[in-house]
């Protein structure tokens, strides 16, 4: 799914093994994606998506968006 990303972003993105249910998990090694980026990600992927802002190893703020715009 992530093969169509531009070369610069693809170079710093790592995908994790897909869990059951068809979810795909990218990890980006630079910058910050937040909930404002979700609409573009959902439109690009045609799939629900979520972003997590990890504060430390035991705390994260996670926001999700489905294909109908429901958070």
Buried (B, 14 or more C-beta within 10 A) or exposed (E): EEEEEEEEEEEEBEEEEEEEEEEBEBEEEEEEBEBEBBEEBBEEBEEBBBBEEEEEEEEEEEBBBEEEEEE
